[in-house]
Amino acid sequence: MQFFSRLSPVRAYQDLRRFFGARQPYELGFLLLAMIVTTFFVYAFAREGGGTEEYRPDIIYVEQYRLDRTDAEIVAQQKIDGAAKAKLLAERRRLELERQASFKRLDDKLKSVGL
């Protein structure tokens, strides 16, 4: 079991100390700088990814219609559904126009400062 005797923490510390002792001061400075930059990016990505919400798919249920419906019942249901669909489309259009207006304001501000 000579292999395990080489894995002692004391020998690891001595080896690390010899390694750093043989380095020039500027090499240790660059090592420290590389460790700081790497730590910053790992921290930034870890912090950014922590606030994500669980994905929930949009489930669309399909209504079952009777096979023996009359044409009048179909037309009446289409009028009811058409009014709800028109309301939904109007709301989507309003939100889209608001978003476009906010982007337009942002673009105007950027143009005013020369960007």
KOLLO-776192 format. One record per residue (C-alpha): y, z, x; residue in three letters. Coordinates in steps of 0.05 Angstrom, whole numbers, padded with zeros to 5 digits, always signed. Example, Ala and Ser with C-alpha at 12.3 -4.5 7.8 and 13.67 -1.06 7.14 Angstrom:
<sites>
-00090+00156+00246ALA/-00021+00143+00273SER/
</sites>
This chain:
<sites>
+00000+00000+00000MET/+00047-00017+00056GLN/+00085-00063+00008PHE/+00110-00005-00035PHE/+00133+00035+00025SER/+00184-00019+00039ARG/+00215-00011-00030LEU/+00247+00057-00018SER/+00320+00066-00040PRO/+00338+00094+00029VAL/+00315+00030+00063ARG/+00352-00012+00011ALA/+00416+00027+00023TYR/+00409+00020+00099GLN/+00396-00055+00092ASP/+00458-00063+00048LEU/+00500-00023+00096ARG/+00477-00066+00155ARG/+00492-00129+00115PHE/+00563-00107+00098PHE/+00574-00082+00169GLY/+00560-00151+00198ALA/+00611-00185+00153ARG/+00683-00201+00170GLN/+00738-00166+00130PRO/+00760-00231+00096TYR/+00688-00243+00072GLU/+00687-00175+00039LEU/+00754-00190+00007GLY/+00727-00255-00022PHE/+00665-00219-00046LEU/+00708-00168-00082LEU/+00751-00223-00112LEU/+00690-00261-00136ALA/+00661-00199-00168MET/+00727-00183-00204ILE/+00734-00254-00231VAL/+00661-00256-00254THR/+00668-00188-00287THR/+00731-00210-00323PHE/+00697-00272-00352PHE/+00634-00234-00373VAL/+00678-00182-00407TYR/+00721-00235-00441ALA/+00661-00273-00469PHE/+00626-00209-00491ALA/+00688-00184-00526ARG/+00701-00251-00560GLU/+00630-00259-00586GLY/+00625-00189-00616GLY/+00665-00204-00679GLY/+00625-00261-00708THR/+00599-00254-00778GLU/+00528-00266-00800GLU/+00517-00338-00823TYR/+00507-00341-00898ARG/+00490-00410-00925PRO/+00523-00436-00988ASP/+00470-00437-01041ILE/+00482-00488-01096ILE/+00442-00476-01159TYR/+00426-00535-01203VAL/+00429-00525-01278GLU/+00367-00543-01317GLN/+00383-00587-01376TYR/+00338-00598-01437ARG/+00306-00666-01441LEU/+00321-00673-01516ASP/+00397-00667-01511ARG/+00438-00714-01553THR/+00493-00759-01524ASP/+00545-00717-01560ALA/+00521-00654-01525GLU/+00522-00689-01458ILE/+00594-00714-01468VAL/+00616-00644-01491ALA/+00586-00612-01430GLN/+00618-00664-01385GLN/+00687-00648-01415LYS/+00676-00574-01400ILE/+00652-00587-01330ASP/+00707-00639-01318GLY/+00762-00588-01332ALA/+00731-00538-01284ALA/+00722-00591-01231LYS/+00794-00615-01239ALA/+00818-00543-01230LYS/+00776-00534-01168LEU/+00800-00600-01138LEU/+00873-00582-01152ALA/+00863-00515-01117GLU/+00832-00549-01056ARG/+00889-00599-01054ARG/+00940-00543-01057ARG/+00907-00506-00999LEU/+00903-00571-00959GLU/+00977-00584-00970LEU/+00994-00513-00949GLU/+00954-00522-00885ARG/+00987-00588-00871GLN/+01056-00557-00881ALA/+01040-00500-00833SER/+01018-00551-00780PHE/+01081-00591-00793LYS/+01124-00529-00782ARG/+01087-00514-00718LEU/+01095-00586-00694ASP/+01170-00584-00709ASP/+01177-00519-00669LYS/+01140-00549-00610LEU/+01183-00612-00613LYS/+01246-00569-00613SER/+01226-00538-00547VAL/+01205-00604-00517GLY/+01130-00601-00523LEU/
</sites>
